[in-house]
Amino acid sequence: MLRVSLREQSSVSITIYDALERVVTRPLVGEMESAGEHEASFDTHSLPPGLYSCRLQSTGGAEMVAKMVVMR
């Protein structure tokens, strides 16, 4: 589960990368979201255990990168 807080209405994209910076999935692409708290989820069952990066970008200029670990 990814939690995001937006200051203003924005078009939001979330991209998940593996340790080699390859795109693994895009659970949220170009969705218009209102200001406030939001949650996004995606299925990790098809991903092998390891370290991943989650990158969020919004049209409001916000950008965030977080590290995630998938464990079994």
PDB file of N, H, CA, C and O in Angstrom:
ATOM      1  N   MET A   1       0.846  -1.169   0.000  1.00  0.00           N
ATOM      2  CA  MET A   1       0.000   0.000   0.000  1.00  0.00           C
ATOM      3  C   MET A   1       0.894   1.236   0.000  1.00  0.00           C
ATOM      4  O   MET A   1       1.806   1.354   0.818  1.00  0.00           O
ATOM      5  N   LEU A   2       0.627   2.142  -0.914  1.00  0.00           N
ATOM      6  H   LEU A   2      -0.114   2.046  -1.578  1.00  0.00           H
ATOM      7  CA  LEU A   2       1.349   3.407  -1.002  1.00  0.00           C
ATOM      8  C   LEU A   2       0.417   4.521  -0.560  1.00  0.00           C
ATOM      9  O   LEU A   2      -0.714   4.616  -1.038  1.00  0.00           O
ATOM     10  N   ARG A   3       0.882   5.358   0.342  1.00  0.00           N
ATOM     11  H   ARG A   3       1.800   5.281   0.731  1.00  0.00           H
ATOM     12  CA  ARG A   3       0.071   6.482   0.815  1.00  0.00           C
ATOM     13  C   ARG A   3       0.696   7.770   0.320  1.00  0.00           C
ATOM     14  O   ARG A   3       1.908   7.967   0.400  1.00  0.00           O
ATOM     15  N   VAL A   4      -0.161   8.647  -0.193  1.00  0.00           N
ATOM     16  H   VAL A   4      -1.146   8.487  -0.258  1.00  0.00           H
ATOM     17  CA  VAL A   4       0.291   9.898  -0.802  1.00  0.00           C
ATOM     18  C   VAL A   4      -0.570  11.038  -0.288  1.00  0.00           C
ATOM     19  O   VAL A   4      -1.786  10.894  -0.163  1.00  0.00           O
ATOM     20  N   SER A   5       0.051  12.164   0.008  1.00  0.00           N
ATOM     21  H   SER A   5       1.039  12.281  -0.094  1.00  0.00           H
ATOM     22  CA  SER A   5      -0.671  13.364   0.402  1.00  0.00           C
ATOM     23  C   SER A   5      -0.403  14.442  -0.642  1.00  0.00           C
ATOM     24  O   SER A   5       0.747  14.816  -0.874  1.00  0.00           O
ATOM     25  N   LEU A   6      -1.466  14.940  -1.270  1.00  0.00           N
ATOM     26  H   LEU A   6      -2.400  14.637  -1.081  1.00  0.00           H
ATOM     27  CA  LEU A   6      -1.344  15.969  -2.300  1.00  0.00           C
ATOM     28  C   LEU A   6      -1.833  17.309  -1.770  1.00  0.00           C
ATOM     29  O   LEU A   6      -2.874  17.382  -1.118  1.00  0.00           O
ATOM     30  N   ARG A   7      -1.087  18.359  -2.047  1.00  0.00           N
ATOM     31  H   ARG A   7      -0.241  18.300  -2.576  1.00  0.00           H
ATOM     32  CA  ARG A   7      -1.476  19.706  -1.608  1.00  0.00           C
ATOM     33  C   ARG A   7      -2.566  20.299  -2.488  1.00  0.00           C
ATOM     34  O   ARG A   7      -3.367  21.119  -2.038  1.00  0.00           O
ATOM     35  N   GLU A   8      -2.585  19.872  -3.753  1.00  0.00           N
ATOM     36  H   GLU A   8      -1.935  19.206  -4.118  1.00  0.00           H
ATOM     37  CA  GLU A   8      -3.567  20.402  -4.700  1.00  0.00           C
ATOM     38  C   GLU A   8      -3.965  19.316  -5.679  1.00  0.00           C
ATOM     39  O   GLU A   8      -3.285  18.295  -5.786  1.00  0.00           O
ATOM     40  N   GLN A   9      -5.065  19.527  -6.399  1.00  0.00           N
ATOM     41  H   GLN A   9      -5.617  20.356  -6.312  1.00  0.00           H
ATOM     42  CA  GLN A   9      -5.483  18.561  -7.414  1.00  0.00           C
ATOM     43  C   GLN A   9      -4.379  18.428  -8.448  1.00  0.00           C
ATOM     44  O   GLN A   9      -3.869  19.427  -8.954  1.00  0.00           O
ATOM     45  N   SER A  10      -4.011  17.189  -8.763  1.00  0.00           N
ATOM     46  H   SER A  10      -4.425  16.377  -8.352  1.00  0.00           H
ATOM     47  CA  SER A  10      -2.905  16.942  -9.683  1.00  0.00           C
ATOM     48  C   SER A  10      -3.116  15.657 -10.446  1.00  0.00           C
ATOM     49  O   SER A  10      -3.835  14.762 -10.003  1.00  0.00           O
ATOM     50  N   SER A  11      -2.485  15.579 -11.591  1.00  0.00           N
ATOM     51  H   SER A  11      -1.901  16.306 -11.951  1.00  0.00           H
ATOM     52  CA  SER A  11      -2.387  14.329 -12.328  1.00  0.00           C
ATOM     53  C   SER A  11      -1.188  13.585 -11.743  1.00  0.00           C
ATOM     54  O   SER A  11      -0.086  14.131 -11.680  1.00  0.00           O
ATOM     55  N   VAL A  12      -1.401  12.349 -11.318  1.00  0.00           N
ATOM     56  H   VAL A  12      -2.295  11.905 -11.369  1.00  0.00           H
ATOM     57  CA  VAL A  12      -0.376  11.603 -10.581  1.00  0.00           C
ATOM     58  C   VAL A  12       0.014  10.334 -11.332  1.00  0.00           C
ATOM     59  O   VAL A  12      -0.836   9.626 -11.871  1.00  0.00           O
ATOM     60  N   SER A  13       1.320  10.062 -11.354  1.00  0.00           N
ATOM     61  H   SER A  13       2.011  10.638 -10.915  1.00  0.00           H
ATOM     62  CA  SER A  13       1.842   8.810 -11.911  1.00  0.00           C
ATOM     63  C   SER A  13       2.760   8.170 -10.887  1.00  0.00           C
ATOM     64  O   SER A  13       3.570   8.844 -10.251  1.00  0.00           O
ATOM     65  N   ILE A  14       2.623   6.862 -10.736  1.00  0.00           N
ATOM     66  H   ILE A  14       1.965   6.314 -11.253  1.00  0.00           H
ATOM     67  CA  ILE A  14       3.514   6.088  -9.863  1.00  0.00           C
ATOM     68  C   ILE A  14       4.138   4.995 -10.715  1.00  0.00           C
ATOM     69  O   ILE A  14       3.444   4.277 -11.434  1.00  0.00           O
ATOM     70  N   THR A  15       5.462   4.879 -10.624  1.00  0.00           N
ATOM     71  H   THR A  15       6.026   5.463 -10.040  1.00  0.00           H
ATOM     72  CA  THR A  15       6.199   3.865 -11.375  1.00  0.00           C
ATOM     73  C   THR A  15       7.082   3.094 -10.406  1.00  0.00           C
ATOM     74  O   THR A  15       7.738   3.687  -9.550  1.00  0.00           O
ATOM     75  N   ILE A  16       7.098   1.770 -10.541  1.00  0.00           N
ATOM     76  H   ILE A  16       6.565   1.288 -11.236  1.00  0.00           H
ATOM     77  CA  ILE A  16       7.938   0.909  -9.708  1.00  0.00           C
ATOM     78  C   ILE A  16       9.098   0.395 -10.557  1.00  0.00           C
ATOM     79  O   ILE A  16       8.901  -0.113 -11.661  1.00  0.00           O
ATOM     80  N   TYR A  17      10.315   0.537 -10.019  1.00  0.00           N
ATOM     81  H   TYR A  17      10.476   0.949  -9.122  1.00  0.00           H
ATOM     82  CA  TYR A  17      11.541   0.098 -10.701  1.00  0.00           C
ATOM     83  C   TYR A  17      12.228  -0.994  -9.899  1.00  0.00           C
ATOM     84  O   TYR A  17      12.148  -1.010  -8.671  1.00  0.00           O
ATOM     85  N   ASP A  18      12.913  -1.921 -10.598  1.00  0.00           N
ATOM     86  H   ASP A  18      12.978  -1.908 -11.596  1.00  0.00           H
ATOM     87  CA  ASP A  18      13.712  -2.918  -9.898  1.00  0.00           C
ATOM     88  C   ASP A  18      15.088  -2.329  -9.569  1.00  0.00           C
ATOM     89  O   ASP A  18      15.344  -1.157  -9.844  1.00  0.00           O
ATOM     90  N   ALA A  19      15.966  -3.138  -8.986  1.00  0.00           N
ATOM     91  H   ALA A  19      15.758  -4.090  -8.764  1.00  0.00           H
ATOM     92  CA  ALA A  19      17.285  -2.669  -8.560  1.00  0.00           C
ATOM     93  C   ALA A  19      18.158  -2.219  -9.730  1.00  0.00           C
ATOM     94  O   ALA A  19      19.116  -1.473  -9.531  1.00  0.00           O
ATOM     95  N   LEU A  20      17.839  -2.664 -10.948  1.00  0.00           N
ATOM     96  H   LEU A  20      17.061  -3.271 -11.110  1.00  0.00           H
ATOM     97  CA  LEU A  20      18.597  -2.267 -12.134  1.00  0.00           C
ATOM     98  C   LEU A  20      17.931  -1.097 -12.867  1.00  0.00           C
ATOM     99  O   LEU A  20      18.277  -0.789 -14.008  1.00  0.00           O
ATOM    100  N   GLU A  21      16.971  -0.449 -12.195  1.00  0.00           N
ATOM    101  H   GLU A  21      16.690  -0.699 -11.268  1.00  0.00           H
ATOM    102  CA  GLU A  21      16.243   0.711 -12.727  1.00  0.00           C
ATOM    103  C   GLU A  21      15.378   0.400 -13.945  1.00  0.00           C
ATOM    104  O   GLU A  21      15.100   1.282 -14.757  1.00  0.00           O
ATOM    105  N   ARG A  22      14.951  -0.864 -14.067  1.00  0.00           N
ATOM    106  H   ARG A  22      15.176  -1.580 -13.407  1.00  0.00           H
ATOM    107  CA  ARG A  22      14.002  -1.248 -15.113  1.00  0.00           C
ATOM    108  C   ARG A  22      12.588  -1.055 -14.581  1.00  0.00           C
ATOM    109  O   ARG A  22      12.315  -1.343 -13.416  1.00  0.00           O
ATOM    110  N   VAL A  23      11.680  -0.563 -15.442  1.00  0.00           N
ATOM    111  H   VAL A  23      11.902  -0.329 -16.389  1.00  0.00           H
ATOM    112  CA  VAL A  23      10.286  -0.387 -15.025  1.00  0.00           C
ATOM    113  C   VAL A  23       9.663  -1.758 -14.818  1.00  0.00           C
ATOM    114  O   VAL A  23       9.699  -2.609 -15.707  1.00  0.00           O
ATOM    115  N   VAL A  24       9.094  -1.961 -13.639  1.00  0.00           N
ATOM    116  H   VAL A  24       9.065  -1.269 -12.917  1.00  0.00           H
ATOM    117  CA  VAL A  24       8.445  -3.225 -13.296  1.00  0.00           C
ATOM    118  C   VAL A  24       6.936  -3.112 -13.506  1.00  0.00           C
ATOM    119  O   VAL A  24       6.315  -3.993 -14.099  1.00  0.00           O
ATOM    120  N   THR A  25       6.357  -2.025 -13.016  1.00  0.00           N
ATOM    121  H   THR A  25       6.861  -1.309 -12.534  1.00  0.00           H
ATOM    122  CA  THR A  25       4.919  -1.806 -13.149  1.00  0.00           C
ATOM    123  C   THR A  25       4.597  -0.331 -12.969  1.00  0.00           C
ATOM    124  O   THR A  25       5.380   0.432 -12.404  1.00  0.00           O
ATOM    125  N   ARG A  26       3.440   0.047 -13.459  1.00  0.00           N
ATOM    126  H   ARG A  26       2.803  -0.573 -13.919  1.00  0.00           H
ATOM    127  CA  ARG A  26       2.926   1.416 -13.277  1.00  0.00           C
ATOM    128  C   ARG A  26       1.499   1.301 -12.739  1.00  0.00           C
ATOM    129  O   ARG A  26       0.536   1.324 -13.506  1.00  0.00           O
ATOM    130  N   PRO A  27       1.369   1.177 -11.404  1.00  0.00           N
ATOM    131  CA  PRO A  27       0.025   0.991 -10.844  1.00  0.00           C
ATOM    132  C   PRO A  27      -0.883   2.200 -10.998  1.00  0.00           C
ATOM    133  O   PRO A  27      -2.103   2.064 -10.907  1.00  0.00           O
ATOM    134  N   LEU A  28      -0.318   3.378 -11.228  1.00  0.00           N
ATOM    135  H   LEU A  28       0.673   3.488 -11.302  1.00  0.00           H
ATOM    136  CA  LEU A  28      -1.129   4.582 -11.359  1.00  0.00           C
ATOM    137  C   LEU A  28      -0.453   5.484 -12.385  1.00  0.00           C
ATOM    138  O   LEU A  28       0.667   5.944 -12.165  1.00  0.00           O
ATOM    139  N   VAL A  29      -1.125   5.737 -13.503  1.00  0.00           N
ATOM    140  H   VAL A  29      -2.035   5.363 -13.682  1.00  0.00           H
ATOM    141  CA  VAL A  29      -0.537   6.543 -14.571  1.00  0.00           C
ATOM    142  C   VAL A  29      -1.504   7.639 -14.991  1.00  0.00           C
ATOM    143  O   VAL A  29      -2.581   7.359 -15.519  1.00  0.00           O
ATOM    144  N   GLY A  30      -1.116   8.887 -14.755  1.00  0.00           N
ATOM    145  H   GLY A  30      -0.242   9.114 -14.327  1.00  0.00           H
ATOM    146  CA  GLY A  30      -1.887  10.025 -15.234  1.00  0.00           C
ATOM    147  C   GLY A  30      -3.275  10.177 -14.675  1.00  0.00           C
ATOM    148  O   GLY A  30      -4.133  10.791 -15.310  1.00  0.00           O
ATOM    149  N   GLU A  31      -3.517   9.636 -13.505  1.00  0.00           N
ATOM    150  H   GLU A  31      -2.820   9.137 -12.989  1.00  0.00           H
ATOM    151  CA  GLU A  31      -4.843   9.750 -12.887  1.00  0.00           C
ATOM    152  C   GLU A  31      -4.981  11.106 -12.200  1.00  0.00           C
ATOM    153  O   GLU A  31      -4.077  11.530 -11.479  1.00  0.00           O
ATOM    154  N   MET A  32      -6.089  11.779 -12.414  1.00  0.00           N
ATOM    155  H   MET A  32      -6.823  11.435 -13.000  1.00  0.00           H
ATOM    156  CA  MET A  32      -6.349  13.058 -11.748  1.00  0.00           C
ATOM    157  C   MET A  32      -6.853  12.760 -10.339  1.00  0.00           C
ATOM    158  O   MET A  32      -7.843  12.053 -10.154  1.00  0.00           O
ATOM    159  N   GLU A  33      -6.158  13.308  -9.360  1.00  0.00           N
ATOM    160  H   GLU A  33      -5.353  13.883  -9.510  1.00  0.00           H
ATOM    161  CA  GLU A  33      -6.505  13.089  -7.954  1.00  0.00           C
ATOM    162  C   GLU A  33      -6.740  14.431  -7.283  1.00  0.00           C
ATOM    163  O   GLU A  33      -6.073  15.415  -7.603  1.00  0.00           O
ATOM    164  N   SER A  34      -7.680  14.476  -6.361  1.00  0.00           N
ATOM    165  H   SER A  34      -8.222  13.677  -6.100  1.00  0.00           H
ATOM    166  CA  SER A  34      -7.978  15.697  -5.616  1.00  0.00           C
ATOM    167  C   SER A  34      -6.937  15.912  -4.526  1.00  0.00           C
ATOM    168  O   SER A  34      -6.176  15.001  -4.200  1.00  0.00           O
ATOM    169  N   ALA A  35      -6.904  17.108  -3.968  1.00  0.00           N
ATOM    170  H   ALA A  35      -7.522  17.848  -4.233  1.00  0.00           H
ATOM    171  CA  ALA A  35      -6.010  17.397  -2.847  1.00  0.00           C
ATOM    172  C   ALA A  35      -6.398  16.520  -1.663  1.00  0.00           C
ATOM    173  O   ALA A  35      -7.572  16.197  -1.479  1.00  0.00           O
ATOM    174  N   GLY A  36      -5.407  16.138  -0.862  1.00  0.00           N
ATOM    175  H   GLY A  36      -4.453  16.400  -1.011  1.00  0.00           H
ATOM    176  CA  GLY A  36      -5.678  15.334   0.327  1.00  0.00           C
ATOM    177  C   GLY A  36      -4.923  14.022   0.318  1.00  0.00           C
ATOM    178  O   GLY A  36      -3.998  13.823  -0.470  1.00  0.00           O
ATOM    179  N   GLU A  37      -5.333  13.129   1.209  1.00  0.00           N
ATOM    180  H   GLU A  37      -6.085  13.291   1.848  1.00  0.00           H
ATOM    181  CA  GLU A  37      -4.678  11.833   1.390  1.00  0.00           C
ATOM    182  C   GLU A  37      -5.251  10.796   0.432  1.00  0.00           C
ATOM    183  O   GLU A  37      -6.464  10.729   0.229  1.00  0.00           O
ATOM    184  N   HIS A  38      -4.369   9.985  -0.157  1.00  0.00           N
ATOM    185  H   HIS A  38      -3.384  10.039   0.008  1.00  0.00           H
ATOM    186  CA  HIS A  38      -4.778   8.933  -1.083  1.00  0.00           C
ATOM    187  C   HIS A  38      -3.950   7.682  -0.834  1.00  0.00           C
ATOM    188  O   HIS A  38      -2.840   7.750  -0.306  1.00  0.00           O
ATOM    189  N   GLU A  39      -4.503   6.545  -1.220  1.00  0.00           N
ATOM    190  H   GLU A  39      -5.405   6.489  -1.649  1.00  0.00           H
ATOM    191  CA  GLU A  39      -3.787   5.273  -1.134  1.00  0.00           C
ATOM    192  C   GLU A  39      -3.828   4.596  -2.495  1.00  0.00           C
ATOM    193  O   GLU A  39      -4.841   4.625  -3.194  1.00  0.00           O
ATOM    194  N   ALA A  40      -2.707   3.985  -2.854  1.00  0.00           N
ATOM    195  H   ALA A  40      -1.884   3.961  -2.286  1.00  0.00           H
ATOM    196  CA  ALA A  40      -2.637   3.206  -4.089  1.00  0.00           C
ATOM    197  C   ALA A  40      -2.048   1.852  -3.732  1.00  0.00           C
ATOM    198  O   ALA A  40      -1.129   1.763  -2.919  1.00  0.00           O
ATOM    199  N   SER A  41      -2.570   0.815  -4.332  1.00  0.00           N
ATOM    200  H   SER A  41      -3.317   0.887  -4.993  1.00  0.00           H
ATOM    201  CA  SER A  41      -2.040  -0.517  -4.068  1.00  0.00           C
ATOM    202  C   SER A  41      -1.693  -1.189  -5.387  1.00  0.00           C
ATOM    203  O   SER A  41      -2.224  -0.837  -6.440  1.00  0.00           O
ATOM    204  N   PHE A  42      -0.803  -2.152  -5.311  1.00  0.00           N
ATOM    205  H   PHE A  42      -0.372  -2.438  -4.455  1.00  0.00           H
ATOM    206  CA  PHE A  42      -0.466  -2.951  -6.478  1.00  0.00           C
ATOM    207  C   PHE A  42      -0.048  -4.333  -6.008  1.00  0.00           C
ATOM    208  O   PHE A  42       0.362  -4.512  -4.861  1.00  0.00           O
ATOM    209  N   ASP A  43      -0.152  -5.291  -6.885  1.00  0.00           N
ATOM    210  H   ASP A  43      -0.485  -5.145  -7.817  1.00  0.00           H
ATOM    211  CA  ASP A  43       0.106  -6.681  -6.557  1.00  0.00           C
ATOM    212  C   ASP A  43       1.600  -6.983  -6.650  1.00  0.00           C
ATOM    213  O   ASP A  43       2.198  -6.824  -7.713  1.00  0.00           O
ATOM    214  N   THR A  44       2.198  -7.413  -5.556  1.00  0.00           N
ATOM    215  H   THR A  44       1.712  -7.542  -4.692  1.00  0.00           H
ATOM    216  CA  THR A  44       3.628  -7.754  -5.541  1.00  0.00           C
ATOM    217  C   THR A  44       3.870  -9.253  -5.700  1.00  0.00           C
ATOM    218  O   THR A  44       5.020  -9.691  -5.696  1.00  0.00           O
ATOM    219  N   HIS A  45       2.803 -10.048  -5.839  1.00  0.00           N
ATOM    220  H   HIS A  45       1.868  -9.692  -5.842  1.00  0.00           H
ATOM    221  CA  HIS A  45       2.963 -11.499  -5.908  1.00  0.00           C
ATOM    222  C   HIS A  45       3.770 -11.961  -7.117  1.00  0.00           C
ATOM    223  O   HIS A  45       4.406 -13.014  -7.068  1.00  0.00           O
ATOM    224  N   SER A  46       3.751 -11.192  -8.194  1.00  0.00           N
ATOM    225  H   SER A  46       3.235 -10.337  -8.233  1.00  0.00           H
ATOM    226  CA  SER A  46       4.505 -11.581  -9.390  1.00  0.00           C
ATOM    227  C   SER A  46       5.960 -11.084  -9.355  1.00  0.00           C
ATOM    228  O   SER A  46       6.753 -11.412 -10.239  1.00  0.00           O
ATOM    229  N   LEU A  47       6.301 -10.294  -8.333  1.00  0.00           N
ATOM    230  H   LEU A  47       5.658 -10.028  -7.615  1.00  0.00           H
ATOM    231  CA  LEU A  47       7.664  -9.766  -8.227  1.00  0.00           C
ATOM    232  C   LEU A  47       8.546 -10.691  -7.403  1.00  0.00           C
ATOM    233  O   LEU A  47       8.113 -11.199  -6.369  1.00  0.00           O
ATOM    234  N   PRO A  48       9.780 -10.917  -7.849  1.00  0.00           N
ATOM    235  CA  PRO A  48      10.696 -11.695  -7.020  1.00  0.00           C
ATOM    236  C   PRO A  48      11.121 -10.868  -5.800  1.00  0.00           C
ATOM    237  O   PRO A  48      11.085  -9.638  -5.848  1.00  0.00           O
ATOM    238  N   PRO A  49      11.519 -11.526  -4.718  1.00  0.00           N
ATOM    239  CA  PRO A  49      11.999 -10.786  -3.554  1.00  0.00           C
ATOM    240  C   PRO A  49      13.165  -9.897  -3.954  1.00  0.00           C
ATOM    241  O   PRO A  49      13.985 -10.269  -4.793  1.00  0.00           O
ATOM    242  N   GLY A  50      13.233  -8.724  -3.349  1.00  0.00           N
ATOM    243  H   GLY A  50      12.567  -8.421  -2.667  1.00  0.00           H
ATOM    244  CA  GLY A  50      14.335  -7.821  -3.647  1.00  0.00           C
ATOM    245  C   GLY A  50      14.008  -6.381  -3.319  1.00  0.00           C
ATOM    246  O   GLY A  50      12.973  -6.077  -2.726  1.00  0.00           O
ATOM    247  N   LEU A  51      14.919  -5.496  -3.720  1.00  0.00           N
ATOM    248  H   LEU A  51      15.760  -5.743  -4.202  1.00  0.00           H
ATOM    249  CA  LEU A  51      14.808  -4.070  -3.472  1.00  0.00           C
ATOM    250  C   LEU A  51      14.214  -3.385  -4.699  1.00  0.00           C
ATOM    251  O   LEU A  51      14.627  -3.653  -5.827  1.00  0.00           O
ATOM    252  N   TYR A  52      13.248  -2.503  -4.476  1.00  0.00           N
ATOM    253  H   TYR A  52      12.912  -2.284  -3.560  1.00  0.00           H
ATOM    254  CA  TYR A  52      12.568  -1.783  -5.547  1.00  0.00           C
ATOM    255  C   TYR A  52      12.495  -0.297  -5.200  1.00  0.00           C
ATOM    256  O   TYR A  52      12.577   0.082  -4.032  1.00  0.00           O
ATOM    257  N   SER A  53      12.341   0.531  -6.219  1.00  0.00           N
ATOM    258  H   SER A  53      12.274   0.223  -7.168  1.00  0.00           H
ATOM    259  CA  SER A  53      12.138   1.967  -6.027  1.00  0.00           C
ATOM    260  C   SER A  53      10.747   2.325  -6.514  1.00  0.00           C
ATOM    261  O   SER A  53      10.277   1.812  -7.530  1.00  0.00           O
ATOM    262  N   CYS A  54      10.104   3.200  -5.784  1.00  0.00           N
ATOM    263  H   CYS A  54      10.485   3.617  -4.959  1.00  0.00           H
ATOM    264  CA  CYS A  54       8.781   3.700  -6.149  1.00  0.00           C
ATOM    265  C   CYS A  54       8.931   5.188  -6.419  1.00  0.00           C
ATOM    266  O   CYS A  54       9.378   5.937  -5.549  1.00  0.00           O
ATOM    267  N   ARG A  55       8.560   5.621  -7.623  1.00  0.00           N
ATOM    268  H   ARG A  55       8.198   5.013  -8.329  1.00  0.00           H
ATOM    269  CA  ARG A  55       8.682   7.035  -7.990  1.00  0.00           C
ATOM    270  C   ARG A  55       7.295   7.611  -8.275  1.00  0.00           C
ATOM    271  O   ARG A  55       6.566   7.113  -9.133  1.00  0.00           O
ATOM    272  N   LEU A  56       6.950   8.658  -7.550  1.00  0.00           N
ATOM    273  H   LEU A  56       7.542   9.063  -6.853  1.00  0.00           H
ATOM    274  CA  LEU A  56       5.695   9.358  -7.740  1.00  0.00           C
ATOM    275  C   LEU A  56       5.996  10.707  -8.368  1.00  0.00           C
ATOM    276  O   LEU A  56       6.899  11.419  -7.928  1.00  0.00           O
ATOM    277  N   GLN A  57       5.234  11.057  -9.399  1.00  0.00           N
ATOM    278  H   GLN A  57       4.501  10.479  -9.757  1.00  0.00           H
ATOM    279  CA  GLN A  57       5.349  12.364 -10.036  1.00  0.00           C
ATOM    280  C   GLN A  57       3.956  12.948 -10.186  1.00  0.00           C
ATOM    281  O   GLN A  57       3.003  12.227 -10.479  1.00  0.00           O
ATOM    282  N   SER A  58       3.837  14.267  -9.983  1.00  0.00           N
ATOM    283  H   SER A  58       4.611  14.853  -9.744  1.00  0.00           H
ATOM    284  CA  SER A  58       2.544  14.922 -10.166  1.00  0.00           C
ATOM    285  C   SER A  58       2.721  16.182 -10.990  1.00  0.00           C
ATOM    286  O   SER A  58       3.808  16.758 -11.053  1.00  0.00           O
ATOM    287  N   THR A  59       1.628  16.601 -11.623  1.00  0.00           N
ATOM    288  H   THR A  59       0.746  16.133 -11.572  1.00  0.00           H
ATOM    289  CA  THR A  59       1.668  17.816 -12.433  1.00  0.00           C
ATOM    290  C   THR A  59       1.849  19.052 -11.563  1.00  0.00           C
ATOM    291  O   THR A  59       2.214  20.116 -12.061  1.00  0.00           O
ATOM    292  N   GLY A  60       1.598  18.917 -10.284  1.00  0.00           N
ATOM    293  H   GLY A  60       1.302  18.052  -9.879  1.00  0.00           H
ATOM    294  CA  GLY A  60       1.800  20.021  -9.347  1.00  0.00           C
ATOM    295  C   GLY A  60       3.264  20.246  -9.027  1.00  0.00           C
ATOM    296  O   GLY A  60       3.593  21.135  -8.242  1.00  0.00           O
ATOM    297  N   GLY A  61       4.156  19.450  -9.626  1.00  0.00           N
ATOM    298  H   GLY A  61       3.888  18.728 -10.264  1.00  0.00           H
ATOM    299  CA  GLY A  61       5.588  19.605  -9.416  1.00  0.00           C
ATOM    300  C   GLY A  61       6.164  18.706  -8.338  1.00  0.00           C
ATOM    301  O   GLY A  61       7.377  18.694  -8.129  1.00  0.00           O
ATOM    302  N   ALA A  62       5.327  17.962  -7.657  1.00  0.00           N
ATOM    303  H   ALA A  62       4.341  17.972  -7.827  1.00  0.00           H
ATOM    304  CA  ALA A  62       5.827  17.077  -6.602  1.00  0.00           C
ATOM    305  C   ALA A  62       6.470  15.842  -7.220  1.00  0.00           C
ATOM    306  O   ALA A  62       5.979  15.293  -8.206  1.00  0.00           O
ATOM    307  N   GLU A  63       7.564  15.425  -6.629  1.00  0.00           N
ATOM    308  H   GLU A  63       7.964  15.871  -5.828  1.00  0.00           H
ATOM    309  CA  GLU A  63       8.229  14.182  -7.031  1.00  0.00           C
ATOM    310  C   GLU A  63       8.790  13.541  -5.779  1.00  0.00           C
ATOM    311  O   GLU A  63       9.382  14.209  -4.932  1.00  0.00           O
ATOM    312  N   MET A  64       8.596  12.232  -5.674  1.00  0.00           N
ATOM    313  H   MET A  64       8.114  11.689  -6.362  1.00  0.00           H
ATOM    314  CA  MET A  64       9.054  11.490  -4.508  1.00  0.00           C
ATOM    315  C   MET A  64       9.604  10.165  -4.956  1.00  0.00           C
ATOM    316  O   MET A  64       9.050   9.527  -5.851  1.00  0.00           O
ATOM    317  N   VAL A  65      10.691   9.742  -4.341  1.00  0.00           N
ATOM    318  H   VAL A  65      11.141  10.260  -3.614  1.00  0.00           H
ATOM    319  CA  VAL A  65      11.235   8.404  -4.599  1.00  0.00           C
ATOM    320  C   VAL A  65      11.389   7.718  -3.255  1.00  0.00           C
ATOM    321  O   VAL A  65      11.961   8.284  -2.324  1.00  0.00           O
ATOM    322  N   ALA A  66      10.879   6.501  -3.153  1.00  0.00           N
ATOM    323  H   ALA A  66      10.413   6.041  -3.909  1.00  0.00           H
ATOM    324  CA  ALA A  66      10.985   5.719  -1.921  1.00  0.00           C
ATOM    325  C   ALA A  66      11.486   4.321  -2.264  1.00  0.00           C
ATOM    326  O   ALA A  66      11.196   3.791  -3.337  1.00  0.00           O
ATOM    327  N   LYS A  67      12.229   3.741  -1.355  1.00  0.00           N
ATOM    328  H   LYS A  67      12.465   4.172  -0.484  1.00  0.00           H
ATOM    329  CA  LYS A  67      12.720   2.368  -1.519  1.00  0.00           C
ATOM    330  C   LYS A  67      11.725   1.416  -0.880  1.00  0.00           C
ATOM    331  O   LYS A  67      11.124   1.721   0.150  1.00  0.00           O
ATOM    332  N   MET A  68      11.560   0.252  -1.509  1.00  0.00           N
ATOM    333  H   MET A  68      12.048   0.004  -2.346  1.00  0.00           H
ATOM    334  CA  MET A  68      10.671  -0.788  -0.982  1.00  0.00           C
ATOM    335  C   MET A  68      11.402  -2.115  -1.030  1.00  0.00           C
ATOM    336  O   MET A  68      12.247  -2.343  -1.897  1.00  0.00           O
ATOM    337  N   VAL A  69      11.073  -2.983  -0.097  1.00  0.00           N
ATOM    338  H   VAL A  69      10.387  -2.798   0.607  1.00  0.00           H
ATOM    339  CA  VAL A  69      11.628  -4.336  -0.077  1.00  0.00           C
ATOM    340  C   VAL A  69      10.480  -5.315  -0.187  1.00  0.00           C
ATOM    341  O   VAL A  69       9.518  -5.243   0.579  1.00  0.00           O
ATOM    342  N   VAL A  70      10.577  -6.241  -1.150  1.00  0.00           N
ATOM    343  H   VAL A  70      11.358  -6.300  -1.772  1.00  0.00           H
ATOM    344  CA  VAL A  70       9.597  -7.318  -1.278  1.00  0.00           C
ATOM    345  C   VAL A  70      10.225  -8.553  -0.668  1.00  0.00           C
ATOM    346  O   VAL A  70      11.300  -8.984  -1.086  1.00  0.00           O
ATOM    347  N   MET A  71       9.550  -9.128   0.329  1.00  0.00           N
ATOM    348  H   MET A  71       8.677  -8.778   0.669  1.00  0.00           H
ATOM    349  CA  MET A  71      10.048 -10.335   1.008  1.00  0.00           C
ATOM    350  C   MET A  71       8.992 -11.411   0.938  1.00  0.00           C
ATOM    351  O   MET A  71       7.797 -11.117   0.880  1.00  0.00           O
ATOM    352  N   ARG A  72       9.421 -12.637   0.941  1.00  0.00           N
ATOM    353  H   ARG A  72      10.391 -12.875   0.988  1.00  0.00           H
ATOM    354  CA  ARG A  72       8.493 -13.778   0.955  1.00  0.00           C
ATOM    355  C   ARG A  72       8.726 -14.589   2.206  1.00  0.00           C
ATOM    356  O   ARG A  72       8.053 -15.596   2.423  1.00  0.00           O
TER     357      ARG A  72
END
